[in-house]
Amino acid sequence: MYRSHSCGELRASHITQEVTLAGWVQKSRDKGFMIWVDLRDRYGITQLIFDEERTPADIFEKAKTLGREFVIQVKGEVIERASKNPNIPTGDIEILVKELTVLNASLLPPFTIEDETDGGEDIRMKYRYLDIRRNPVKDSLIFRHKVTMEVRKYLSSQEFIEVETPYLIKSTPEGARDFVVPSRMNEGQFYALPQSPQTFKQLLMVGGMDKYFQIVKCFRDEDLRADRQPEFTQIDCEMAFVEQEDILNVFEGLTRHLLKEIKGIEIDKFPRMTYDHAMKTYGNDKPDIRFGMEFGELNEVAQHKDFKVFNSAELVVGIAVPGGASYTRKEIDKLIDWVKRPQVGALGMVYVKCNEDGSFKSSVDKFYDQEDLAKWADVTGAKAGDLICVLSGHTNKVRAQLSALRMELAERLNLRNPEEFAPLWVMDFPLLELDEETGHYHAMHHPFTSPKPGQLELLDTNPGDVKANAYDLVLNGNEIGGGSIRIHDKEIQAIMFKHLGFTEEEAKAQFGFLMDAFQYGAPPHGGLAFGLDRLVAILGGQETIRDFIAFPKNNSGRDVMIDAPAPIDDEQLKELSIKLNIQS
């Protein structure tokens, strides 16, 4: 037995007991006649004491050789600690060591294994197995485990069945780029890694499984961000014989359950907002509603004067920044520089200070009088002491720019409290999205999403106006889940494929198996998938997902620890009938 107790469980009640502990040396302090060692495992830290008078001489000498991160086993007596440490649960006791075994020596780690480490992100990614020993990463992984356990508990209580679906599937042209896997046994042919189990969960509904879920790895070969990895985990769910309201109720329940069990927070309201309203009011389809600064569209009150910038704009829109009238000219200039960065792309910004005496001071006083600016304040909801920030230009671009500014200002004003949770359903998305480069429509979600009831006929006349029977669950300005009622009728699915530019032959080649299945009694069905990585990060009070993944990739999609992706040797390529044509 390597240990009788963990390094986090011994208390004053254990004093006089003989115990065996094992773990890693956190640090040691040698006073010549006495040595203290902090021994660490997943559960905590226990202080060891080696005393020249009370510890066997050979053990005392061996203790002097211990370095950081040595793996050791000790046996000894639990004694009362002379200098207690109230900051750790084991701070009342220490172990008077009688036996010491070095299970494995360690090189000096490339960074300190402590909560506040001196290791930069790159070096910690390279030695991720060491980084996991630190409490922030370890606790994040334990937190993820707790979330997934509660997900399984809730869904199982709702009679969902967990079913595994294949990882080696067929590549499809919809969505992001696939990762592909060559088949040695089928020369010149390839599997794809699934971007989601979409078609398989629909087939499970045809198969009568009724309520399915799976905590599943998915793969997308696309550009990365802080909240995106090439491989990610979904809580994937599907239900048969349901309408939209049934699905919203079930997954409101799951979200409530997680917030209560994980965070101890009761949530009553899940507001609902249309996609069009979200875009008009917040400039994006995943608004953070923990704070205001709602958009005010100013065309009617700003395009009547000789200010060409506004007069030539498709949209003039502003937000009221609470307390922003106190900003100095230098601070406002920095905001203007911020929106002009390439990442945001605005050409400039107009501002109005709403003074405490009810007057206004703007950067366009030459063109607009006090009566005009009062109307701007009314439209944006600005009060005395606020600052109105105004952008103008093409509608879609300017909304995205002002949305970015709104979020940046909220960060600066500390309006995004990570311990406050504001869920929101965004609904009635467009079914189709126009690709401005090609002029073709593509599915905003995926080609199996059903149009809203009564809107199918619009596909032939006004395809851009058709709304999807789709919904996203947003939490604190992040999309944590999304889904839709699916098409379950072969004829309607064929119409959808036609409007997405598939010929009958192409649709049959790509999705013939699903169309065939629909002929054998497909029930009405729909579902939703949560992004587990993002959900866990938000519940954990973070915006980025990397620390909640055991072995994440970097921003280039590389695993710098194992150095992947990597070339394979010529013999393997020959077996797979693959010839590389790499130009230097």
N, C-alpha and C positions, 0 to 999 in steps of 0.2 A: 504494500500500500504506500503510494508516494505521499499521500497526505491524509490526515484525519480531519482537518478543517481547512477552509479557505482562508485567504489573507484578509478577508473582510468581516469575518463573523465572530471573532473572539472578543469577549467583554470581561468586565470585572467579575462576573459570576463564574468565569472559567479559571480564576486564580487558583493555583496549586495543581491544576491538571497537567498531565504529560501529554504533549501534542506533537504532531508531525505536520510540517508545512513544506510546500514546494512553490517555487516561483522564480521571478527575475529580480536581480539586485537593482533597485532603483538608484540608491546612492549609499555610500558608507562614510563614516566619520571616525578616524583613528586618533585617539587621545593618548596613545602610548600604552597605558595600562588598561584601557577599555576601548572597545570598538562597537559602534552602533551601525547596524545595517537596516535599511528600509527594504523589506521584501514585498514584491508586488505580484499580484495575479489579476485576473479579470474582475475579482470581487472587491479588491481594495488593497490596503497597505498595512502591514504589521511590522513594528519595530523589533529587531533582534538585538540582543546584547551579548557580547563576548567579554567576559570579565577575567582578567589575568589571575585573580584569586579563585574564582568559582568555576571557570571553564577549563577543561583539560588542556594541558600545555600544547599538544599537537593540534588540537582544534583551534586554539587561539592563534597559533602561528599560521594555520591554513586560512583563517579569516582575513589575515593581512594581505593575502594574495587576491582577494575577490575584487573584480572590476565591474563596471557598469554592465548590466544586461547579462551577467553570468547567470546560468540556470542552476539553482541549488536546491537541495533538500536539507532540512534541519529537524532535529528532534530536541525537545527541551521542555522546560517548565514555564507555565504562564505565571508571571509575577506582576505585582503592582508597579506601575511606571512612576519613577521618582518625579520626573518633570512631565506632567500630563499635557496632551495635545487635544484641545477641544475641537479642533477643526476636522478631525477624522473619527469615524465611529469606533476604531480600535485604540483611541488615544489614551485610555486609562490603563492599558496593560502593555507588556513587552514579553518577549520570550528569552529566558536565560538558556542559551544554547549549550547542549551537551554533546551533540553529534552533528557533524557537517559533512555533506557529500556534494561535490561539484558534479552535477549531471552533464553540464556542457559549458565550456568557456565561451567567451564572446569577444569578437573584435570591438574596438571602441566605435560606437555608433557614429554615423556621419552627422547626426543632429541629436539634441537632447530629447529624451523620451519623457517629456513633461507637458502639462497643459499649455503652457506658454513656451513654445519651442523656438530655437534659433534656426530651424530648417526652413528654407524657402519652399514654395510649392513644387518646383521641378524636382528637387532632391527628395522631397517627401513622396512624390509620385513614383520615383525610381525605387525607393525602399518602402513601398506601401506596407509591407508586412511589419515593418517597424512602426510606421505611422499608426497602424491599427492598435498598437499597444497604448497609445496616448488616450486619455479619457475622452476628449472631444469626439474622436473618430469612433472609439469603442462604444461610447454611449449612443452615438447616432445609429450604429448598426443594431444595437439592442433595441433602440426606439423603433426602428424599422420592423424588427421582429414583432414587437408588441402590436404595431398597427396591422400587420398582416394577420396575426392571430385573431384580432378583433374583427377584421374583415371576414375571415372564414367563419367565425362564430356567428356573426349577424346573418350572413347569407345562408349558412346551413340552417339557422333557425327559421328562415323564410322558405325552406324546402328547395333551395338551389342545390344542384349536384355539380361537383367539380369534375370536369372531364378534360383530359389532355388531348390536344390536337397536334398534327404533324409539324415538324420544323423543316422538313425537306418537301417543298411544294412546287407549284408551277409559277413561273414569272408572269406578271400581268402588266399592262401598260399604264394602269391608273396609279395616281399618287406619286410618291417619291421614287427614287431609283432603288432597285432591288440589289441586295448582295446575292451573287450567284455562286453555285457550287457545281463544278464539273462532275459528271458521272463517268467513272472508269468503265462500268459495265455496259453503258449505252453511249458509244463513241459519238462525240460531237454534240451531245445533249447535256442540258444543265438543269439542276434544281434551282429554286430561289429560296432564300430564307424569308419567312413571312413578315410583312409589315404589320399585319394583324391577323388573327384567326377568323376574319370576317365571313368568308364563304363557308368555312367548316361549322361555325356556330349556327349559321342559317340552316345548314344541312342537319344539324342536331335537332333543330326545331321541326324540320320535316320528319325526322326520325322519332318524334314524339317525346323528346327529353323534357320539354315544357319549361324548365328553369335551369339554365346552365351558367356556371362561372368557371373561371380559370385565372390563376395568377401566373402570367405567361411572359416569356421573353419575346420581344419583337425587334425587328431590324430595319433600319433605313439608311441608305447610303447617301447622306445629304450633309450640307454644311452644318457645323456645330456651333452651339452657344453654351452659355453657362448652365442653362436648364435643359440641354439636349445632348444625348449620347447616341452613337451609332447603334448600340443595343440598349434597350430600355425595357421596363416591365409594366405591363398593363394588368389592371383588374378587369377582366373581360367578361361581360355578362350579356345574356340574351333571354327573352321570355316569349312564350307563345300565348295566343289568345288574349292579347293586351292592346289597349289604346295608349296614347301618349300619357294621359293622366295616371294610368296604372304605373308606368315606369317612373314618372317623376315622384310619385309617392314612395315607391320602394327605395329609391336612391336618396331622397331626402332623409328617409329613415336611416340608411346606412351612414350618411354624413352626420346626422344628429348623434347616432350611436358612437361614432369615432370621436367626435368633439366631447361628448360626455365622458366616455371611458378613458380616453387618452389625455384630455385637457381639463376635464372637470367643468366643462362649459355647457350650459343649456342654451340651445338656439330655437327660437320660436318661429321666426319668419324666414321664408325663402322667397324674396320678391321675384317677380317675373318681368322681363323687359324684352321687347322685340329687338331684333337685330338693327332695324332701321332707327329705332329710338336710341339704342346704344351708340351707334355711329354718329348721330346728330348731336347727342348730349355729351358724349365723352370721347369721341373720335376713334374708338376701337370697340371690338366685339367682346372684350373681356374687361370691363371697367371695374376699377376699385371704388366701391361705394362707401368706404369707411370715412370719406371726407367729401366736401362739396366741390367747389370750383367747376361747376357745370358750364358747358359752352353756352354763350349767347351769340346768336347769329345777327350780325349788325348791318347786313346789306341795306335794309330799308332806312336806317338812320345814319349811314355813313357814305352812301353813294350819291348824295345830292349836292355835293360841293365840288370844287375844282381840284380834287386830289386824285391825280391820275392813277396812282398805285392802287387805290381802292376801287376806282371806277372801272378799271380794266380787269378786276379780279372776279372770278366765278363765285368765290365765297370770301366774305370778311367775317371773322369770328374771334371772340375774345373770352377771357376768363378773369374773374376777380380774385386776386391774391390777398388773403386775410392779412391785415397789418402791413401790407407792402408799401404803403405811402411813406413809410419811414426809411425806405431804401435810399441810399445816396446815389448820386448820378453815376459814380464809379461802379456801384453794385448793379445798377440797371444796365450799364454798358457791358458788364460781365455776362448778364443774362442774355443780352443781344448777341454777344459773341458765342454763347452756348448754343443758341438756336441756329446760328449760321455755320456751325460745325458740319462737316460732310455727313456725319451720322444722322443729323436731323434735316439739314438741307434748306432751311428757310433763308430768304434773301435779306430779311431784316425783321424788325419788330417795332410797332407803335405802342407807346405806353401813355397811361393817364393816371396821375396821382389824384385820389379823392381826399382832399384836405379835410381836417377836422371841422373847419368853419363852414363846410358845405360848398366851397369853391373847388375848381378843378385846374390842374396844371398838366399839360400834355406836351408830347414831342411834335404835335401837329396843330399848335395853337394858331398858326398862320392861316389854317384852313377851316377850323371848327371853333365855334363860340361856346360859351358856357351852357347855353340851352342844348346845343348838340351833344356835348359831353355828358350832360345830365341824362339824356336819353340812352347813351351807352351804358351808363351806370345802372339805369333801370333794367335794361335788357340783360346785363351780365349779373345782376343782383349785387353790385358793388355797394358797400357802405362807406361812411366816413372812416378814413384811415386805411382803406384798401388801395391796391394798385391794379389797374386794368391792363392786361397784356393782350395785344391784338395782332393777329397774323392774317395774311390774305394770300389768295392765289387759287390754284386748281383745287376743287372741293376735296377730292380724296387725299391729295398731298398735304393740304393745309390742315385737315383734320388730324392726320397722323403726326404732323409736326407739333400741333398744339397739345395733342395727347401726350407726346413725349415731354413737353415742357411742363404740363400739369403734374406728371409723375415725378419729374425732377424737383419741382417746387415742393411737392408733398414730402419728399425725402428731406429736403432742407428745413422744412417747417415741422418735422417730426410728426407728421399726420398719419404715418403708416405704422401703427403700433402692431408688432408681430404677435402680441398676445390678445389682440382683438380680431374676431373672425366675422366676416360679412359675406355669406353665400348669396348667390344670385343665379337664377336661370335666365339665359339668353335664348330666345326662341325665334321661330319664323325666319330662318336664314334663307337667302336666295338658294334655289335648287341648283342653278347653274351659274357659272362665273365666266365672263368673257375674257379671253386672252387677247389683249390689245395688239400683241405682235402678230399673231396668226389670224385673228378675227374669228376663231372657233370657240365654242363653248366647251367647258369641261365641268365635271361634277365638283361642287364646292366641298362636299364631304366625300362620298364615294358613289359609284353608279347604282348602288342598290337602295339608295335613300328614296323613300316615297314622297311624291309631291303632296302638299296639303289637300285635303278632300275638296273636290270641285274645281281644282286648278289644272288638271291634266290637259284639258283642251287648249289652255294657253300656250302649251309647248309649241304648237304650230304657228301661233300668231305673235306672241310676245314672250319668248322663252326667258328673257331676262327678268320678267315680272313674276315668274312662278316661284312660290315660296315652298321650302322643304318642310316636311313633317319632322323637323330636326331640332335639337336642343343641346346646349352646352351648359355645364355646371361650372360656374366661376367662383373662386374663393380668393378674396383679397387681391383682385386684379390679375389672377392667374387662372387659365382654363385648367381645371383638374379632371374634367370628364366631358365626354361628348357622345352623342348617339342619335338614333332616329328610329322611326317606324320604317320597316323595310318594305320593299315591293315583294309581294308574294304571288303575284299573278304573272304567268309567262308572257302574256300579250303586252301587259304594261311594261314589263322589263325589256321586251323587244323594242317598244317605242322609245324607252329611255336610251337604249344602246344606239338607236338610229340618230337621236338628237346629239349624242356624244361623238358622232362621226364614225361609228363602227358599221361596216357592211355586215350583212347577215352571216357571211362566211367567217368574218373576223370574230363576231360575237360568239358564234358556235365553237370556233377553235379555242377561244379564251375561256368562255364560261358555259360551254355546252352542258357540262355535268350539272351545273346549277339549274339551267333551264329545263333539263330533263327531269330533275328532281321535283320541280314545281308542278309537273304533270301528274304527280302521284299524291296529291292531297296536301299541299303546303298550307299550314295554318297562318292566319295573321300573326305577325311577330315583330318584335323590335328589341332594341337593347341599348346598352351604354358601356363605354369603357373608360375607366379612370386611369390616369397616368400615375402609377404608384410612386415612382421616384419623386415626382413633383409634389404629390399629395403629402408624402412623408416629410419632405423638406419644409413645406408651408406649416404643417402641424408642429414641426420642430422649430419654427420661428426663423427659417432661413429662406432665401430666394433661390439659391443654387443647390443643385442636387448631388454634387460630387462627393461630399462627405457622408452621404447616406447610401453610397454604393461601395461595396467592399473593394473592388478593383476597377476603378473607372478609367476611361480613356482621356487623353488630353485634348486640347482644342483642335488638334490636327487629326483626331481619330486614332492616335497611336497609344498603345500600351507600352510606356517607356520602361516598365519593370521587366517585361519578358521580351521586349523589342519586337513587337508585332504591330502591323503586318510585316512579313519578311519574305524574301525570295524562297522558292523551293528548288530542289536540285533537278538537274536535267533528266534524271531517271524517272522522277515523279511526273515531270511534264510529258515525257514520252509515253508513260502509262496512260496519261489522261488525253493523249493525242492533241496537246496544246503546243503551238509554236508561238514564241514571243517575238514581237517586232518592236523592240524598244530603241528609239533613236536618242543618242546622247546629245 
